[in-house]
Amino acid sequence: MAPSSLIPRLILPRLREVLDDTRIVVLQGARQVGKSTLAAQVLTERAGTGVTLDDPASLDFARSDPFGFVEQAPEELLVIDELQRAPELVVALKAAVDRDQRPGRFLVTGSANLLDLSSTHESLAGRAERVELYPLSQRELDRRDGSFIDAAIDGESFSRHTSELRREDYAERACAGGYPEALRRTTVQRREDWHASYLSQIVRRDAPDISGLQRLADLPRLLRLIAARMGSTMVWSSLAADASIPRRTLDPYLALLETLYLTHALPAWSTNLTSREVKQPKVFLADSGLAASLLGATAAALTPGSARLGPLIECFVVGELRRQQTWAMQRTTMHHYRDSRGIEVDVVLETPDGRVVGIEVKAAATAHAQDAKGLSVLRDRLGDRFVAGYILYAGRGTVAVGERIRAVPIDALWR
């Protein structure tokens, strides 16, 4: 499953389009997902200069003379890698693009959600557009284009889709995750070592660059506690108690993890269908491989009776959908649905015009009508707005389980 030297990233066409009409393009995502490699690829296509703020000399230049730094390539594209290391550059970038409003002047990368940071949001508003890069998706690893999201919104039935993959194959893919460097490790132990070193680097470097919180060393433990709760709606008071962090001070740590692209939330979905919807979000790690390492879960141990199997497969599927949202032609928001009676749908995709696709995730190799209960309720309440429902499961073929609801093998996400 180790990737070759260069895997085509499906976000690249969108990155090119944004560079053609936007002054500052912000390519952001977690450390080690391939931002620098993708930026270097852009530089092979366009005249430009690239600098990284991981280089001490460049960082010193940026901090001591930010206005001179951003003008070092005035007639071509300037790529600035790891911008969050020198927030002083933000004001200089604003001034530069206000003077010269040509599109494609700057491509900056960051291991944080730069446009959500208070120090950059106001200064870059209207001048910058973000392009998000996540760890490698299964479509990229299998070198396939397109997206499940577009097909699902178009009402694709996947009626002819069959799969050779079994539950253990999905468990292996979920535990491997999508970080390119982790995928190059050939054993579970070496992947776990890499993930541990990766988190240590983030705690030492990236987190202090953007946060003044006092207990940054607790971030790996907080991540582990979140990983243990994946698949369930979050009870914040319980998480705070287990993390030994007062509930009133927990939120900044959670926001930091999301800003660093280590976690992502599925907010509760509601259009006032009933007054019983549960409002708490679900929270997942952005990469199922990192989650598996934090939990000490291996594919061999994820047997059908394992309590970790279902949540990790759900994390894997939600992560794949999140990646595909960045390049899908159809814009969607992603939520979960649950009401106080226990009726739930793992993923709700909604388009701007109100069309809805519901997705249930099952690690089982068989699907039953009962598995479609939440999807059926959603269909009946939404009527024509409900495009289709899918039970993504570890079986071998597609099976109709209700009106506009089918059980489809999980690998329909990428095949």
N, C-alpha and C positions, 0 to 999 in steps of 0.2 A: 504493500500500500504506500510505499515511499514515493514521493513525487519526483519527477525528473527535474532538471536544472531550472526550467522555466515553464510554468503552467499558465496558459492564457487566462486572464481575469475577465470575467463577463461584464464587469463594470466599466471596462476601458472605453467602449463606444460612448457611454454617457459622459465620461470624463472629458473626452475630446469635444463633445458638444458644448459642455459648460465652459470650457476654455475658449471656445469660439465667440462667446457673447458675454462673458463675465470678467470683471477686472481682477478680482482675487478669488481663486478657487482653493477651498480648504479641503484637502484629502485627509480624512481623519479616521482613526480606528485604534484598536489596542496595539501595544508594542508587539512587534514580530509577526504581524499579519501580512506583510509584503508591501507596505506603503512606499518605502524607499525604492524597492525594485520596480514598482509600477511607475513612480515618478521618473526613474532613470529611463524607463521605456519611452515615456513621453518625450524626454530629451533626445532620444534617437530619432524622433519624428519632427521635432521643431527646433529651430535655433534657440539656444538658451544656455544658461549657466546654472549649475547646481552647487549648493553649499549645505553642509549639515551642522547643526548646532551641537551635535555630539563631539565635534572637533573643538578642542579647547581654544585654539587661536581664533576660529570663526565665532565662537561664543563670546570671547573677550571683545572682538570687534563689534559684534551686535550690541553688547551691553554698553560699551564706551561711546560708540558713535552710531546710534540706530539709524539716523537719517542718511549718513554716508553709506551704511551697510545696504540699505534697500535700493540705493541708486547705483550700485556697482555694475549693473547690466541694463542701462536705461533704454536700449533699443531692442531688447530681446526678452524672452521669458526668463524670470529668475525663480528657481526652485529653492525654497528654504525648508530644510528637513528638521522636524522636531521643534516647531515654533514655540511650544509652551515653555521651553527652557529660557526664552528671552522675551517676556511679555512687553518689554520696552519697545519692541519693534511694531507693536500694533498701531500706536499713534503715528509712527513714521510711515507705515503702509497706508494709513488713511490719507495722510498728507500727499503721498506720492500719487495715489490714484485719483485724488481730487484735482491735482494739477494736470494729470495726463490720464484721460478716461478711456484709453484704448482697452479693449478686452484682452484677456490672456496675458496680463502683465506679470502676475505672480501666481505661482502654485506653491502653497505652503502645506506641509504635513504636520500632524500632531498626534501624539498618543493619548489624546484626551478630546472631549467634545468641546472644541475651542469656542464655538459660537454660543455655547450655553454658559461660558464663564463670564462673570460680571465685568471682568477687566476688558473683554473683547466685544461683548454683545452690542453695546451702544456704538462703539467706534466703527465696527465693520458692518452695521446694519445698512442694507441696501447696496453695499459694495462687494459683498462676498456671498458665495454659495457653497454649501457643504456637499461633498460626495463621501459617503461612508463606505469603508472597506472592512469586511469581517474576515475571520479565518476562512480558509479554503472550503468551498461548498462541495458536495458530492458531484454536482454537475461539472464543476471545474476539474475535479479529480478524474472524472470519467471522460473529460473533454467533450461535453455535450453543451449545446447552446439552448436557448428557449427557457421557459419557466412553467412550472406547474401552476403558479398563480394565474397566469394569463389563460391557460387551458381551462382551469376550474371556473374562472369568472365567465368564460365563454360557454360554460355548460357542458364541457367535455365529459362523456360518460366513462371513459377508459374501459369500455366493455370488453375490448380485446386484449387488455393488458394482463400479461402473466409474468411470473417472476420465478427465477431459480434460487433466489436467496431464501435462507431460513432464519429463524429467530437468532441463532448464534452468529450469523453473518451481520445482522443489524446490530447486535450487541458489540461485535468487534469494531464496526465502524463508529458507533457511538463512543466507545472507550478510546478510540484513536483520536477523534476530534479533527480539527482542521488547521492547527498551527503548523506551518511548513516545517519548522525545525523539529517539532515533536514527532511529525510523521517520518522524519529521517531516522529516528531511533528505532532499533529493531526489536527491542524487548520492552515489556511492560515496566520493568524496573528503571530502564533508561528514560522512558517517557516520564515516569514519575519524578525522576531526578531533574529532568529538564523543567517540568512544571514548577517544582519547588524553587529552582534557581530563578526562573522567570518571575515568580511572585516576589522573591527577595529583591530582585532588581527594581521592580515597580515600587516597592515600599521604600527603597533607598533613594530612588532618583525621581521617578515620575510623580508620585504622590506629593513629595515635598515641594516640587516645582509649582504645583497649582493649589496646594492646601496648607493651611496653618494648623490643622487639627493636631491634637497632642498625642493621640494613641494610634498612630499610623502602623505601628508594629502589630496591632491587633487585626489588621485587615485580612490576612490569610485565615485566621480563625473565624472571623465574621463571614467570610466567603464559604467556609466549610459548613457553617450553620445554615446558611442560605441554601447551599447545595442539598443538605439533608431535608429541606422543606420543599423542594421542587415538586411541582404537580399539585400542590395544595394551595388554597388561598392563604395569604400571609397573615399571621397573627403577630402584630408588631410587639405587643407587650411580652409575649413568650420569647420572641427573638431577642429582645433587649435583655430579659432576665438571663437567658442562656449565655449571652455575650458579655454579661456583667457591665453593660453600658446603660446608664439611666435612660429611660424611654424618651425624656425630653431632649436628650442630646444625641439620640440615635440617627435622626434624619440626615444630618450632614455627612455621616459616614456612608449611609446608603446612597446619597447623591454622589459622593465621590466615586464609589464603585461603578456607578452607571456612567459617570463622566469619563472614567478610565476605560470604558467599554468592556468591563469584566462581567457586568450583569445587565440584564434588560428586563423590563417589567411588561406584563400583559395586564393592562388595566381592565377593570370590569366593564362589560358592555351592557348598555341599556338604552332603549328608546321609549322608556316608560311603558313597556309592554305590560308589566304588572307593577305593583308596589312592593314586590317581595325580592327584587334583585339584591344579591349580595354585592357590596361595594368594594371589598378588599381586592387588591390585585394578586396575581401570581407573579413570582419573581424567579427567573432562571439565570444560570450562568450562561454567558454568551457562547461558550464552547463546551460541548459535552465531554470532550476529552479532559479538559481541566477539571470539570466537575467529578469525573470518575477518579482522577488521581487524588483529589482532595478527600474523597470518600473511601479511598482504598478499594475501589470496585474494579474488577477485571472481567473481561468477557467470559472467561472460564467459570467464574463464580456467579455470573448472572443467569442462573438456572430459572426455569419457569416459576419456582416458588420463592425466588429472591424478592425481598421488599424493595430493592434498588432498581430492579429491571424496568418496571413501568415508568417511574419518574425519569430515569436516564434516557429511555427511548423517547419520552415526551420532550425532554430537553433537546434531544437530537433533532426531532422533527420541527419543533418551534424554531430552533437555530437555523435549520435549512430554509424555512419560510422567511425568517428575518433576512437572511442573505439574499434570497430571491427578490424581496421587495426592493432592493437597491437597483436592480436592473430590469425588472418586469415592466412591460409597456403599460399595464393597468395599474394605476395608483390605488393602494389599499391601506387601510389602517387595520391593526391586528389587536384583538381583545380576547378575553375568555368570558363565558357566561355561566352564571350559577344563581339559583334562587334559594330561598330559605327552606324549600321542600326537598332540596338535593338534586333538582333537575339541573344538569350542567352540560356544557359543550366546551371542549378543551380549547378550541381556537375558533374565533369568529373573524372572518375577513370581510370588510365592508368597503365598497367603492364610494367615491364622492357623491354619486347619484343615488346611493342608498341600496344598491344590490348587495346581497349577503351570501357568502359561502360558509358553511359550518364544517368543522373538521373534528372528528374524534380520533384519538390515538390509542391503539391497543397493541400490546406486545404479544398477544396470543396469536396462534396460528389458525384459529377459527373465529368466525364472526357470527353473532346471533342477532335476532331481531331486537332483543333487549338492549344490545349495545347502541342501538339507534334511538333510544328513548328521548334523549335530549335533543337530537337533531329533528325528530318528529315533532316535538313540542315547538321548537323554533320555526319549523316549516309551517305549522298550522297557525301560529300567531302572526307570521309575517306575510303569508300568502304569496303573491307574485314576486315580492321582493326577494324571496328565498330562491336563489338560483339552483343550488345543489348542496347536498350533504355527502361527506365522504368519511368512512371509517378507514383510516390508514392502519393496516394490520400486517402481521408477519406471515400471512397465508400466501398461497401460490397463484390465485386467480381472482378476477373481479366477480362479485356476486351482488345482485340486486337484493336489498333488504327492506325496501320501502319505496314509496313514491318519491322520485328525485333523490334517493339515498342509495349509495352503493358502498360495499366494502371493497377496497382497492389495496393491493400490496404497497407497502411503504415506499418501495423504490420507484413508484410512479412519480415521486418527487423529482427524480433526476433521469428517468429513462423514457 
